[in-house]
Amino acid sequence: MSGSTASGHRASADAIEADYVIVGAGSAGCVLANRLSASGKYSVLLLEAGPQDRNIWIHVPLGYGKLFKEKSVNWMYETEPEPGLNDRKVFQPRGKVLGGSSSINGLLYVRGQHEDYDRWRQLGNAGWGYDDVLPYFKKAENQARGSDEYHGVGGPLPVSDSRCPDPLSEAFIAAAAQTGLPVNNDFNGATQEGAGWFQTTTKGGRRASTARAYLRPALKNGHGNLRVETDAPAQRLVFEGKRAVGVQFKQHGKIRTALARKEVLVSSGAYNSPQLLQLSGVGPADLLKRHGIDVLLDAPGVGADLQDHMQVRMVMECPQKITLNDFVNNPVRKMMMGLQYAAFRKGPLTYAAGTTGAFFKTDPRMASPDIQIHFLPFSTDKMGEKLHPFSGYSASVCQLRPESRGSLKIKSADPSVAPEIRINYLATETDRTANVEGLKILRKILNAPAMKPFITKEVDPGPGTVTDDDWLAFCRKRGSTVYHPTSTCRMGSDARAVVDQRLRVRGIEGLRVVDASIMPDLMSGNTNAPVIMIAEKASDMILEDAR
């Protein structure tokens, strides 16, 4: 068993043909569908494993809390027991709906640091330096503040400021400044360091997923050359020799085939893209043989080098009833919050997964920040669970460039079986030290004068956490994901790299991967904006190569 061959598929009455077949209508796939179909010259078929984006909570920004455990739109993966986190399994939500994770994520628009992309270029990926990718960030963007050296207007993706300023979030910025951090009004501008408000992928108080920003306009372009099939999970790729010519997918209980006249574009995300390649015979030979899959290409890098951002959240109790907890736990205030959103698209229901935040260095000798803080005017034990019964707020530490590497491996030749995910959080001394130092700095910020009117007590970890060993124990107990898996089909020129700098799978013709899995290493920030940029750049390369 392996990726199917094309013989017989072309004659099948059930086969669909298009110039380009895109697997996954997520942060990247919707961008590709828009750009490749825009001229009307090429036909495009977009396959999505999940449903249309009709769940009402997708479109309400704070609705991400309702979608964490909503399996109708969420793959709901989890890791194997993580040795660095007391052998806990870590829940891994991933979008399974039009828009993919851009339909269920925390909405933050963060590009990363200039240095991230220059490092990609230094690793041998020509054309991926900051100066190379900035035009694609600008092309995608419709920046509410207007255009400048770093920002664009008129693009499909709305990027907006908060519609619900609150005193806690303002106080956090002031407190960070009191500890010596600069105030930064634009984390995506000249420099990332400092404290300020996050911008979000929203418009008029509604989520702007890539389905909403890119796919819907493309379906209305009048060319009739874009077809979308939902509830259509890919089973395996179809090959003629070592050329990808299509995709088998399952829909309404039947196996169907989509054939690509030009290319197959896999945009299924950092977990599902390597899974699909492995199921199709492209991956580590020993793994494939173990599951009875014929090896088309021994590619040890497929599923290797998995990285993710970890977060560790501190919780504070507030003496004033001004947190989201107080709205949600009071029936009258909860109703008023709903009415405010319904009437004006404002208020706490517009909160992203971080209102304000900060980027700082744990060692002043560093060239750029190694820690990101997400500040939230609410508190909970775990994201997606009930808010605390008290007035609470929280802030989390995220190490931006972890050294720890993990892997994704299929557990079966059956595409419906979830893969084995190992991230290996806190595997290196550098990672452990960065998290501990980051938390110590965060505690200083949360206890600065500007925050004093808003502190009853530190709830978690609490004042008993003092030594570095205490802090590390807290990391192991509370550490979880920031939902940023990358690098499982890594771009590069070394022997283990899966795709080249034009995102073509090395050793296979007619096949590209376009999503977070191709990142040479993890971004210093949230991953949605960089994935949209990657898809914008990939679209240009694909169209260039088609000429």
N, C-alpha and C positions, 0 to 999 in steps of 0.2 A: 504494500500500500504506500502511496506517495502522492505528490501532485499529479493530477490526471493528465493524460495526453490528449491532444486535440482531436484525434481521429474519432469520428462518430458525433462529436459535439456540433460540428458545422451543419450536419444534416438534421440535427434535432429540431423539431418544431418548437420546442420550448426555449431554444437559445435566443438571446438578445445580442445584437451586435452594435458596437459604437466605436468611434475612433479611440476614445479614452474611457477606460473603466476605472473608477475610483472606489476603493474599498474603505469605507468609513466617512460619515458625514459629520466630522467633528471640527475642532478648531482649524485644522488644515484642510480637510476634505471639502468643506463648504467654500473656502477661498479658491481652491483649485477649480471647483465646478463653475464658479462665477467667471473666473478669468479665462479658462479654456473655452468656455461656451460664448464668450462676449462678442466675438467677431461674427459668429454665425457660420464660420467656415468648418468647424469641427463638431461632431456629435459627441456627447458626453453622457455616460451612465454613472450615476452615483448610488452606491449600495450602502444601506445603513442597517445594522443589526437590530436597532431599537425602533420605537414608534415615532410618529410625528410629535412635534413639541406642543401638544395640546394641554398638558398638565398646567393648571393655572399658576402653580408655585414656581414654575420655571421663569415666569415673566416678572414676578415680584422679587426685588433684589434679596430681601431677607429670607425668601423662600428656600434658599440653599439649605437651611436648617431642616426643612420638611423633606428634602430630597436625599438626605444622607443615607437613609435606609429604605428608600423607595425603589424596590427592585424592578418596577416597570420601566424605569429610566436609568438604572444604575447597575453596573456589573457586580458591584458589592464584593470585590475580591478581598482577600486577606493574606498576609504573609505567613510563612512558616514561623514557628516559635523563634523569636529574635534573641540570640544569646546576650546581646548588650542591653536588652530591656527586660531582664529577669524572665527570659523565655516566654514573654507575652507575644501573642499574635497581634499584628497591627492591621486594623481595618483599612482598606484601600478603595474608597469610592471612585468610580470612573464612569463618565457619561455614556449611556446606551440609549441615545435618542438623537433626533436631528439637532445639530449643534454640538454633540458630544459633551465633553467636559466643560465647554464654554456655556452650556445650558444649565449646569449644576454647580459651577465653581463659585469661589468667593468674590468674583468680579474685579479684582484689583488689576490695574493696568501698570505693570512695572516691566521695563525692558531689560534690566540688568545693567552692568557696568560697561563702559567703553572697552575696558581691559579684557572683558570676557571674549569679545569678538576678535580683538587683536591677538589674543592667545590662540583662538581657533586658527587664525591665519598663520601664526608662528608654528603651529603643529602640522603645517603643510597643506592647509585648506585655502588655496588662493581664491580670492573673491569673497571671503567671509570676514574680513576685518571690519572694524566699526565704520570706517568711511564707506565701505562697500554696502553695508546693510542699512545704514541710516536712511537712504532714499526709499527703502521699502517700508520702514516704519512710518515714514511721512506719507507715502502713497496710500497706506492702509487707513490712515487716521483722519477723522473729522474732529479736530481738537476744539472743544468749547471755548478755550481761551484765545483762539486764533492761531495763525501761522507765525513761525519764527525760524531761527536757524535749526532748531531741533524738532519742530512740530509742523504737521500739515493740516490742511482743511480740505474738505471736498471728497475725502476718501469714504469708503463704506462704513468704517468702524467708528461709532461715536465714543468719544473719551470725555468724561464730564467730571465736575467737582461735586462735592457732597451737597445733598439737598436737606441735610439735617444736622447742622452744626450743634454740638452739645458741649456743656461746660467741662465735662470730664476729658473729652478729647482735646479741647483747647488747653486745659491744665497740663496734660501730658506733654505737649509741645513746649510749654513754658518751663516745666520741670526739667526736661531734657536740656534746654538752653541754660538753665541754672547750673547744670553739671558740666557745662563747657561745650556741648554740641551746638553747632550752628543751626539756625532755622533755615530749612530748605523748602522753598515753595514749589520745586519741580524735581522730583526724584529721577525724571527721565531727560533732564537737561544737561548742563555742562558737567555737573558732578552729582553723585548719588548721596554723599555723606551728609548727615544732618537729620533733623526731625521736622515733620510736617504732615500735611494731609495727603492721603492717597487719592489718586484719581481712579475712576472706575469705568468699565465698559457698560455704560448705561446711557439712556436718552429719555429725558422727561420723566425720570423716576422709574423707568422700566429697564429690565435687563436687555443688553444688546449682545446676544449670542451671535456666533457666526452664521447660524441658520437665519436669524432675523436680519443681520447686517449684510450678508453676502448672498445667501441662497434664495431668499424670497425675491429680492430684486432681479436675480438672474432668471428665475422662473417666469418673470413678467417681461423679459426683454423682447418678446415677440418672435424670436427666431425658431422656437419650437425644437431646438436641438439639444435640450437638456432633459434627461429623464431621471427621476428619483424613485428608487424602490426601497421602502421601509420594511421593517420586520423581516429582514433578509440577511441573516448572519452568514458570512463567508465560511465555507467548509475547507477548501484548499484551492491553490492556484492550478491553472491548466497550462501545460507546456508542450511545445514541439521541440524536441531535443532540449537545448538549454536556452530556449526563447520562451518567455511568458506570453501566452496568447489569450488568456482569459481567467475566469474565476468561477468556481462552483459555489453556489449559495443555496440556502434552504429557505423556502417561503411557503407558508400554508401547508407544511408537512411534506412538500415535494422538493427534490433536488433539481435545481435549474442551473443553466450555464449562461454566463455573460462572456462574450468574445470581444477582444480589443483588436482593432485593425492597426493601431499604432503602439499604444503602451498600456500596461497595467500599473496603476499608481496606488500603493498601499499606504493609507493614512489612518491606520486603526489604533494608533497610540503606542506608548512605550511598553505596554503589556501585550496587546492583541496583535501588533505588527510582527514581533519576533515569533509569537505563537503561530501565526498563520504561515510564516516562512518555514518554521520547523515542521508543521503538519504537512507541508508541501514538499518536503525532502531537501530543504535548504537550511543547514544548521550543523551542529556538531555531530559527526558521523556516529559516534558511539551512542549518543542519546537517541538518535533516530532509529538505529538498529534495535535498540532495547525495546522500542515500541512497535517494531515490525514495519517501519517506514523505509521504503527504498531511498537510498541516498542519491539525490540528483547532484548536489554540490556540498562537499564537506566544508562548512563555514563556521569555525569555532566561535567567531565573534557574535553570531546571531543569538541574542539573549544574554550575552556577557556584558560586563561593565555597567550594570544597572546602578544608578545613583538616585537618591531622593533627598529632599530637605526634611530634617527632623525639627519638631518644635517642642518646647517645654514651656508650659504656661504657669505663670504666677497668678494667684487670685487674691483680691483685696475686698474687704467689706467697707461699704460706704455709709456714713451717717445720714446722708441725704437721700431721699427716695427719688432719685433722678436716673436710675439705671434702667436698661431694658427689662431686667428682672422685675422691676416694680410695675412696669406696664403689663407684662405678660401674666404676672401673678395676681393682678387686680382686675376682676371682670369688667368694671366700668372703664378703667383706663385702657384695657385691651380693646374694648369696643370703640373708644374714641380714637385709638391708634389706627384701627381699621377704617374708620370714617374719614380720618385725615388723609390717609393714603388714597382711598376711593375718590375723594373730592379733589385733592390737590396733588397727588403723587409725591407727597412729602411726608416727613416724620420718620420714626424708627424703622418702619417697614422698608425704607430705602437703604438701610445699613448694609455695607459690604462686610466681608470677613476681615475687617481692619478699617477703622475710620481714619486714625492717624497712626504714625509709626516713626521708625528711626532706622538709620544705617550707621554703624560705628565700627571702629577698630578695637579689638581687644588688646592689641599691641601697637603703640604709636609708630613703630618702625615700619608697619605694613604700608604698602602702596595704596591700598583701597580697603573699604570696610569689609569685615568678614562676618558681621552679624546684622540681621534684620530683626526689628521688633514690630509685631502687629499688636496694636492697642485696640481693645474692644470694650465698649460701655455696657458689657454684660458678662456673666460668668456661668460656667457649667463644668461638670466633671469631665465630660467628653463632648466634642462638637456633635450636634445632632441629637443630643439627649436633653432632658428637661433642664431649664435654667434653675439656678439655686433659689431656694425660698427666701433668701435674704437679699438686701441691696448689695449687689456685687459687680465688680468689673475685673478685667483680666488683661494681661499682656504676655506675649510669648516671645521667647528667644528662638531664632532660627539661624544656625550656622550656614553661611552662604556657599562655601566651597568645601564640602566634606571630602575627606580622602577615602572613606569607606566605599567599597564596591560590592555589589551583589550580583544576582543572576535571575533570569527567568527561564524555566524549562517546562516543556509539556510533560504532563503526567500520564498521557494516554494519546492514542491516535484518534480518539473521539474528540471532535472540535468543541463539543458541549461541556467537556470536563475542564474546569478552571486550572490554569497553570500553577506550577510551584514558583512562588515568589520569595526570594531571600534578599534582603537589603543590607543586612549586617551593620545596622546603626551602631555608632560608638565603637567601631572596631579598632580605631587607631588612637594613640595618645594625643595627637593633634586635635582630633574631633572631640575627645573627652575634655581636654583643656579649654578649647574654644567655648564649649557649652557652659562649663563652669564659670569661666571668666565673664561670659556674656550675661549670665544670670546675676552675678555679683554687681555688674554695672547697672543692670535693670533695676535691682533693688535700690540702688542709690537714686536712680531717677524717680522711682515710685515713692521715695521718702524725701524728695526735695521739697523746699518750702511751698511751691505752687500746688503740690498735691496734698498738703497737710489738711486743708478743710474737707478733704474727701476721703480721709482714712479713719476708720474705726480700728481696724487691725488687719494684719497680713494673715489670710486664711491658709494659703498654700504656697510654699511649704511651711510657713510659720516661723516664729522667731527662734525656734530650736535648731534651725538649719544655719550653721555657722562656719564649719570647716569645709575645705575643698572636698573631703570625703563625704560630708553631709550632702553637699550640692550634687556630687556625682550620683549618690544613692537616689536623690530626688529625680535626677535625669532618667535613671534606669526605671524608676517607678512610674513616672508621668510622661516620659517621652512618647511622642506619636508623630504622624506624618504631617507635612504641609501640602501633601498631594501633588508633588512635582516629580514623578518618575521620568527619567530620561536615559538616553545613551545605549539602549539595548540593540540598536542597529547602527552603530557609531560611524560617523563620517571620518575618513582619514586616508592616509597613504601607506600606513603600516600593514603588516601581514594580517592582523586581526580585524582591521576595519571592514565594515560590511558594505558601505556605499562610498562612492568617490565624491569629489567636490561638486558634481552635478547631480548627486543623489541617486545615481544609477547603481543597482546592486552589482557588485563586482563578480564577474564570472557568469552572469546571466544577462541575456539581452531582453529588451522590451519591458524592463521592470525597474521601478524606482520606489523608494520609501520616502515619504514626505510627512514628517511629524516630529514630536519631541524625541523619538528614539534615535534620530540621526545626530543629535547634539554631541560633539566631541567630548564635552564634559558639561556639568551642570551650571546653569546660569546663576549669577548673583542676584536673584530676585524671583518673582513669580513667573511662571512659564507660558501663560496663555498669549501674551503679546509677542514674545519671541517666536512661538509656533506660527502665529499668523504671519509674521515677517518671513519666516522660512517658506511658507506656502506662497506668499507673494513673489519671492525671489525664484522659487521653483517653477512657478507658472511661466515666468519670463524665459527661463532656461528650456523648459519643455517646448514652448512655442518657437524659440530660436532653433532648436534641434529638429523641429518638424518642417522647417523651410527647405 
